[in-house]
Amino acid sequence: MSGGPSVDGSERGKERLRVAILGARCLPATYGGTETFTEVLATGLVARGHEVTVYCCSPYQEDRSLNYKGIRRVIVPTIRLASMEKFVYAALSFLHVSASSADVILMNQVGGGPFCVVPRIFGKKVVINPDGLDWKRTRWGWVGSTVLKLFERISAVGASCIAADSQAIAEYTWKNYKRRAVYIPYGANPAQFAAADPLDMEGLRPNEYIVQICRMEPENNAHLVIREFEQVKTGMGLAIVGGSPYSHKYGEVLRSTKDARIRLLGGIYGARYRALMKNAFVYIHGHEVGGTNPVLLDAMAAGQCIIALDVPFNREVLADAGLYFTKTDGDLSSKVRYILEHPEERDLYGEKAKQRVKEMFPWSRTISEHEALFFKLVHKTTEGLDG
């Protein structure tokens, strides 16, 4: 079975939905892909007349006001430990939302798996987006991975519906839990990058650097990108962008490079992020355990030539609109050399990627299909969704 059923905007009703979205660290998005998705979906639903509440995680939420662009914010406390932060935030969010007026709850992680059944006792519909295979992340260790795998199972059984941003995740859900997931991909907006600000970062010139944007965690393979770039003779630089609150030792490993061309820039967001992405010569995507990654979609929207790690998640999104590398020593460096020597192919890949994101991954589709799914759940017309 591949993927399970899809939904479309034809199911949309006329009444007002009350939707709660859990799993984002902050609103507006100043952290990562989940936060960007949450902001786009929430503002899109509000623009269509729905009532939306977003649950934010206290350590990451600088603006403490309770309203943002018509979205109600609930700021949830947590324990600032890698092993506990997501679990405590998710547990408190689920308990709070159970007593709310929400019709539908969308949770963008499996960390609150044991609690997803609580809102259902109160008659609410719970949609879980697994957001990749979190239990595979190396930062959790054996115990953490085992616990997250258990939470994933509980979520798959206890949720009203699974919404997968990747066909590969939908297939995984069916194979492991016999639940039919609704495939609703994330989106991207090429217009944002067409109007990107001029690059204003010291030491970087347009089209004279290669960029990787990711959280600094081993499964995103920044260490491999650095190792391979060190083997390439070029005057271009390499900008590694992103941070993580719990990967200090890994960050030290990355910073140990002696190559003066390589710069670790930390987290960059908003207009500067768009300018950095737009003006790169090549974007390297090393993610390997997630579903549809928003940064990869952004690189496509920016018209970047992309060299991506060869895993099913990335091939599903990028298809033939980019190049692929393996972890074999010398493979990525050879792909980088090839593009440096064939700049005309860089432009062709960039245009192909931009066209693919326009056709396959518009944000309007993401919003419409979530709205349609929520209406189906509320009206109990979810034939084939086990919900």
C-alpha positions in Angstrom: 0.0 0.0 0.0 1.4 3.4 -0.9 0.4 6.4 1.1 -3.2 6.0 1.8 -6.1 8.3 0.8 -5.8 12.0 0.0 -8.2 14.8 0.6 -9.0 18.0 -1.3 -10.7 21.3 -0.8 -14.1 20.0 -2.2 -15.0 18.8 1.3 -14.8 22.2 2.9 -17.9 23.3 4.8 -19.2 26.7 5.5 -19.2 26.8 9.3 -16.3 27.9 11.5 -13.8 25.4 12.7 -12.1 25.6 16.1 -8.6 24.2 15.6 -5.7 23.8 18.1 -2.2 23.2 16.8 0.4 21.7 19.1 4.1 20.9 18.7 5.6 24.3 17.6 8.2 25.9 19.8 7.2 29.5 19.0 5.0 31.8 17.0 6.0 33.6 14.8 8.4 31.0 13.4 12.0 31.7 14.5 13.3 28.2 15.0 12.6 25.6 12.3 10.4 23.9 9.8 7.6 22.8 12.2 7.2 26.4 13.3 7.1 27.7 9.8 4.4 25.1 8.9 2.4 26.0 12.0 2.5 29.7 11.2 1.5 29.3 7.6 -1.3 26.8 8.4 -2.6 28.9 11.3 -2.7 32.2 9.4 -4.2 30.5 6.4 -7.0 29.0 8.4 -7.7 32.3 10.2 -7.9 34.0 6.8 -10.6 31.5 5.9 -12.6 32.5 8.9 -11.6 29.7 11.4 -10.7 30.1 15.1 -7.1 28.9 15.7 -5.1 28.4 18.9 -1.4 27.6 18.8 0.4 26.1 21.8 3.9 27.5 22.2 6.8 26.3 24.3 7.8 28.9 26.9 11.6 28.9 26.7 11.4 29.7 22.9 8.5 32.2 23.0 9.9 35.7 23.3 6.6 37.6 22.6 4.4 36.7 25.5 1.2 38.4 24.2 -1.8 36.1 23.7 -2.7 37.1 20.1 -0.7 37.0 16.9 -2.4 37.9 13.5 -5.7 36.7 14.9 -4.2 33.5 16.3 -4.6 32.8 20.0 -1.4 31.8 21.7 -1.1 29.5 24.7 2.4 29.5 26.2 3.2 26.2 27.9 6.0 25.7 30.5 8.4 22.8 30.3 11.6 21.3 31.7 14.7 22.4 29.8 16.3 19.0 29.4 16.6 17.2 26.1 15.1 14.1 27.5 12.1 15.8 29.0 11.3 19.1 27.1 9.1 17.7 24.3 7.3 15.2 26.6 6.4 17.8 29.3 5.4 20.4 26.8 3.2 17.9 24.9 1.7 16.5 28.1 0.7 19.9 29.4 -0.6 21.0 26.0 -2.8 17.9 25.6 -4.2 18.3 29.1 -5.0 22.0 28.6 -6.5 21.6 25.2 -8.8 18.8 26.4 -10.7 21.4 28.4 -10.8 23.9 25.6 -13.5 24.5 22.9 -11.3 23.1 20.1 -13.1 20.8 17.6 -9.9 19.4 16.1 -6.3 19.1 17.5 -3.3 18.8 15.3 -0.1 17.6 17.0 3.2 17.9 15.1 5.2 15.3 16.9 4.8 11.9 18.7 6.3 13.1 22.0 2.9 13.4 23.6 1.8 10.0 22.5 0.5 8.7 25.9 -1.7 11.8 26.2 -3.3 12.0 22.8 -6.2 9.8 24.0 -7.2 12.4 26.7 -8.8 14.9 24.3 -10.6 12.0 22.6 -12.4 11.2 25.9 -13.8 14.7 25.7 -15.1 14.1 22.2 -12.3 16.0 20.3 -10.6 14.8 17.1 -6.9 14.4 17.3 -4.6 14.4 14.2 -1.0 13.4 14.6 1.7 14.4 12.2 4.7 12.2 13.1 7.1 14.8 11.7 9.6 12.2 10.6 11.1 9.3 12.5 12.2 11.2 15.6 13.3 8.0 17.5 16.1 7.6 14.9 17.8 10.8 16.0 21.2 10.0 17.7 20.8 12.6 20.4 18.2 10.4 22.3 20.5 7.5 23.0 19.1 3.9 23.3 16.7 4.6 26.1 15.3 7.8 24.6 14.9 6.1 21.2 13.0 3.2 22.7 10.7 5.5 24.6 10.0 7.6 21.5 9.3 4.5 19.4 6.7 3.4 22.1 5.2 6.9 22.0 5.0 6.7 18.2 3.0 3.4 18.5 0.6 4.9 21.1 0.1 7.9 18.8 -0.6 5.7 15.8 -3.2 3.8 17.8 -4.7 6.6 19.8 -5.1 9.4 17.3 -8.2 9.9 15.3 -6.1 10.2 12.1 -2.5 10.3 11.0 -1.5 13.1 8.6 1.9 12.5 6.9 3.9 15.1 5.1 5.7 12.4 3.2 4.5 9.4 1.2 7.4 7.4 2.7 6.1 8.2 6.2 2.6 7.2 5.2 3.9 3.9 3.9 5.9 3.4 7.1 2.7 4.0 9.2 0.8 1.4 7.2 3.6 -1.1 7.3 4.2 -0.8 11.1 0.8 0.1 12.5 -1.8 -0.7 9.8 -3.1 2.9 10.0 -3.9 4.7 6.7 -2.3 8.1 6.9 -3.5 11.0 4.9 -0.7 12.5 2.7 -0.6 16.3 3.0 2.8 17.7 2.0 4.3 20.9 3.3 4.7 23.9 1.0 7.0 26.7 -0.1 6.6 30.1 -1.6 8.9 31.1 -4.5 7.7 34.7 -4.4 9.4 35.1 -1.0 12.8 34.3 -2.5 12.2 36.4 -5.7 11.9 39.4 -3.5 14.8 38.4 -1.1 16.8 41.2 0.4 20.4 41.8 -0.7 23.0 39.6 1.0 24.5 41.7 3.9 26.6 39.1 5.6 30.3 39.9 6.1 32.6 37.5 4.2 30.0 36.1 1.9 29.4 37.3 -1.7 26.5 36.3 -4.0 27.2 33.0 -5.9 30.6 32.6 -4.1 29.6 30.2 -1.3 28.0 26.9 -0.8 25.4 26.6 2.0 23.9 23.9 4.3 21.1 24.8 6.6 20.1 22.4 9.3 20.0 21.8 13.1 23.5 20.8 14.3 22.8 17.1 14.8 24.7 14.1 13.5 21.8 12.8 11.3 21.9 16.0 9.3 25.5 15.2 8.4 27.2 18.6 8.6 30.4 16.8 9.7 30.3 14.9 6.4 29.6 18.1 4.4 32.7 19.7 6.0 34.9 16.7 5.5 33.9 16.5 1.8 34.3 20.3 1.2 37.8 20.2 2.6 38.7 17.9 -0.3 37.5 20.4 -2.9 40.0 23.0 -4.3 37.9 26.2 -4.8 38.0 29.8 -3.7 34.3 29.5 -2.7 33.3 29.3 1.0 31.1 26.9 2.8 28.4 28.4 5.2 26.9 26.0 7.7 23.8 27.6 9.2 21.8 26.4 12.2 22.0 25.6 15.8 20.7 23.2 18.5 20.3 23.8 22.2 21.5 20.2 23.0 24.3 19.4 20.6 27.2 21.3 22.2 29.7 18.4 21.8 28.8 17.9 18.1 29.2 21.7 17.6 32.7 21.4 19.0 33.5 18.7 16.5 32.3 20.9 13.6 34.2 23.9 14.8 37.4 21.9 15.0 37.9 22.3 11.2 41.1 24.1 10.2 39.7 25.1 6.8 39.4 28.9 6.8 36.9 28.8 4.0 34.3 27.2 6.3 32.0 29.3 8.5 29.6 28.2 11.1 27.0 30.9 11.3 24.5 29.7 13.9 20.8 30.1 13.5 19.6 32.7 10.9 15.9 33.4 10.3 13.6 35.7 8.4 14.9 38.0 5.7 18.5 37.2 6.3 17.7 33.4 5.9 16.0 34.1 2.6 18.8 36.2 1.3 21.4 33.6 2.4 19.5 30.8 0.6 18.8 32.9 -2.6 22.4 34.0 -3.1 24.2 30.7 -2.6 25.9 29.0 -5.5 24.8 25.5 -4.4 22.7 24.2 -1.5 23.6 20.9 0.2 20.9 18.9 2.0 22.2 16.3 4.3 19.0 15.4 6.3 18.3 11.7 6.5 15.6 10.8 9.1 12.8 13.3 8.6 9.8 13.4 6.2 9.4 16.3 3.8 11.9 18.9 5.0 10.8 22.5 4.8 14.4 23.8 4.2 14.7 21.5 1.1 11.4 23.0 -0.2 12.7 26.5 0.4 15.9 25.7 -1.5 13.8 24.6 -4.4 11.6 27.7 -4.1 14.7 29.8 -4.2 15.8 28.2 -7.5 18.9 26.6 -6.0 20.9 23.9 -7.5 20.6 21.2 -4.8 22.9 18.3 -3.9 20.9 16.1 -1.5 21.7 13.0 0.5 20.3 9.9 -1.3 17.5 8.8 1.0 13.8 8.1 0.1 12.5 11.3 1.8 14.7 13.5 -0.3 14.1 11.7 -3.6 10.4 11.9 -3.0 10.5 15.7 -2.8 13.3 16.6 -5.2 12.9 13.8 -7.8 15.1 14.6 -10.8 15.4 18.3 -10.0 18.8 17.9 -8.3 21.9 15.8 -7.7 22.3 13.2 -5.0 25.3 12.0 -2.9 26.0 9.0 -0.6 28.0 8.8 2.5 30.9 7.1 0.6 34.1 9.0 1.0 34.7 11.3 -1.9 31.2 11.1 -3.4 29.8 14.5 -2.3 33.1 16.2 -3.1 32.9 14.8 -6.6 29.4 16.2 -7.1 30.5 19.6 -5.8 33.4 19.6 -8.3 31.1 18.6 -11.1 28.8 21.6 -10.5 31.7 24.0 -10.1 33.0 22.8 -13.5 29.5 22.9 -15.2 27.8 26.1 -14.0 25.3 25.9 -16.8 23.8 22.7 -15.3 23.6 24.5 -12.0 21.1 27.0 -13.5 19.1 24.2 -15.2 18.7 22.3 -12.0 17.7 25.4 -10.2 14.9 26.2 -12.7 13.7 22.6 -12.6 13.5 22.6 -8.8 11.6 25.9 -8.7 9.1 24.6 -11.3 8.6 21.4 -9.3 7.9 23.2 -6.1 5.4 25.5 -7.8 3.5 22.5 -9.2 3.7 20.0 -6.4 4.2 22.0 -3.1 2.2 25.2 -3.0 1.2 26.3 0.5 -2.4 26.8 -0.7 -2.6 23.1 -1.2 -1.3 22.4 2.3 -3.9 24.7 3.9 -6.8 23.5 1.8 -6.1 19.8 2.4 -5.8 20.3 6.2 -9.0 22.3 6.2 -10.8 19.6 4.3 -9.5 16.9 6.6 -10.6 18.8 9.7 -14.1 19.1 8.2 -14.2 15.4 7.4 -13.2 14.6 11.0 -15.8 17.0 12.6 -18.5 15.6 10.3 -17.4 12.0 10.7 -17.1 11.6 6.9 -13.6 10.1 7.2 -14.2 6.9 5.3 -11.1 4.8 5.1 -9.2 7.0 7.7 -9.9 4.7 10.7 -11.0 7.9 12.6 
